[in-house]
Amino acid sequence: MKKYLLLSAMLAIASPAVWAKSDQAILNEAKNNVTSIAQAHKMKDETGVTLTGQIVRQLKAGGDDFELKDSSGSIIIDVDDELWKPIQLKAGDHVRVLGEVDTHRNKPTDIEVIQIERIK
């Protein structure tokens, strides 16, 4: 019984990493889930989405957080520097973002970006 309780406790601690979706699974879901920013704000955590909009600003110079807007609203997107630096992402750029909804207890929902491309 003690082994069972210990194993249960270990799984509970490790569960976020164990149950997290792979990037490929998120991309596959996102390709079939093209949505507005307003709709993305209402979605469940770890839902794959595709958003299209315009970069409003980079929250902190050199940082990974950008504000993205479309006609329905705005949302913060977290774009790793390996993704935004090569395309020199900046305010005014129109982009297509594939990523996952990231809900939080004490801050607004944002998007963890897996793929981003500049569009015309």
Legacy VTK file of the C-alpha trace (Angstrom):
# vtk DataFile Version 3.0
C-alpha trace
ASCII
DATASET POLYDATA
POINTS 120 float
0.000 0.000 0.000
2.845 2.399 0.828
4.376 1.815 -2.621
1.039 2.631 -4.236
0.713 5.888 -2.294
4.301 6.872 -3.096
3.792 6.136 -6.795
0.536 8.128 -6.806
2.270 11.087 -5.169
5.140 10.935 -7.671
2.733 10.841 -10.616
0.785 13.778 -9.235
3.969 15.839 -9.024
5.201 14.785 -12.482
1.810 14.897 -14.176
2.168 18.288 -15.944
5.274 17.100 -17.795
3.893 13.616 -18.360
0.564 14.784 -19.744
1.719 17.826 -21.749
1.037 17.682 -25.473
3.960 17.467 -27.877
4.665 20.404 -30.181
3.645 18.258 -33.146
0.286 17.402 -31.533
-0.317 21.100 -30.836
0.584 22.042 -34.428
-1.785 19.408 -35.796
-4.604 20.671 -33.596
-3.801 24.316 -34.394
-3.987 23.730 -38.159
-7.594 22.625 -37.717
-8.481 25.304 -35.172
-8.230 28.694 -36.904
-9.840 31.171 -34.539
-10.090 34.795 -33.483
-8.248 36.257 -30.537
-11.537 36.782 -28.670
-12.359 33.095 -29.081
-8.836 32.061 -28.018
-9.303 33.909 -24.702
-12.228 31.569 -23.919
-10.517 28.283 -24.835
-9.185 25.650 -22.489
-5.535 25.475 -21.500
-3.260 23.674 -23.982
-5.691 24.020 -26.910
-3.842 24.332 -30.215
-4.862 27.433 -32.189
-4.005 29.382 -35.307
-4.313 33.164 -35.008
-3.768 35.840 -37.625
-3.186 39.452 -36.712
-0.832 42.386 -36.424
1.984 42.818 -33.933
1.218 45.900 -31.840
4.371 45.992 -29.742
7.106 44.029 -28.050
6.417 44.249 -24.316
10.079 44.533 -23.288
12.986 45.290 -25.635
14.709 42.021 -26.452
12.002 40.021 -24.665
9.863 37.176 -25.964
6.418 38.693 -25.306
4.545 40.544 -28.039
1.034 41.945 -28.217
-0.984 40.583 -31.163
-4.291 42.105 -32.268
-7.038 41.286 -34.706
-10.494 42.816 -35.206
-11.816 40.957 -32.135
-9.187 42.015 -29.575
-5.611 41.500 -28.476
-3.553 38.877 -26.673
0.026 38.447 -25.527
2.038 35.888 -27.473
5.213 34.308 -26.086
7.617 33.815 -28.991
11.003 32.228 -28.260
13.895 34.257 -29.642
14.846 31.389 -31.989
11.539 32.130 -33.748
11.241 35.918 -33.672
14.844 37.008 -34.185
15.402 35.303 -37.581
12.337 37.019 -39.047
13.108 40.296 -37.223
9.586 40.473 -35.802
8.482 44.022 -35.011
5.447 46.225 -34.455
3.308 46.523 -37.581
4.092 43.035 -38.916
1.122 40.916 -39.982
1.630 37.341 -38.834
0.098 33.882 -38.635
0.751 32.190 -35.300
0.352 28.519 -34.411
0.570 27.750 -30.745
-1.234 26.728 -27.617
-3.542 28.576 -25.293
-1.881 29.096 -21.924
-4.321 29.956 -19.127
-3.168 31.240 -15.760
-4.657 31.709 -12.324
-3.282 35.210 -11.712
-2.663 36.718 -15.144
-4.481 36.881 -18.481
-4.494 34.050 -20.990
-1.659 34.141 -23.525
-0.399 32.040 -26.420
2.769 29.932 -26.326
3.954 30.186 -29.948
5.353 27.127 -31.703
5.401 28.507 -35.238
5.129 32.053 -36.587
5.269 33.462 -40.094
5.018 36.954 -41.526
2.156 37.317 -44.012
1.180 40.091 -46.403
LINES 1 121
120 0 1 2 3 4 5 6 7 8 9 10 11 12 13 14 15 16 17 18 19 20 21 22 23 24 25 26 27 28 29 30 31 32 33 34 35 36 37 38 39 40 41 42 43 44 45 46 47 48 49 50 51 52 53 54 55 56 57 58 59 60 61 62 63 64 65 66 67 68 69 70 71 72 73 74 75 76 77 78 79 80 81 82 83 84 85 86 87 88 89 90 91 92 93 94 95 96 97 98 99 100 101 102 103 104 105 106 107 108 109 110 111 112 113 114 115 116 117 118 119
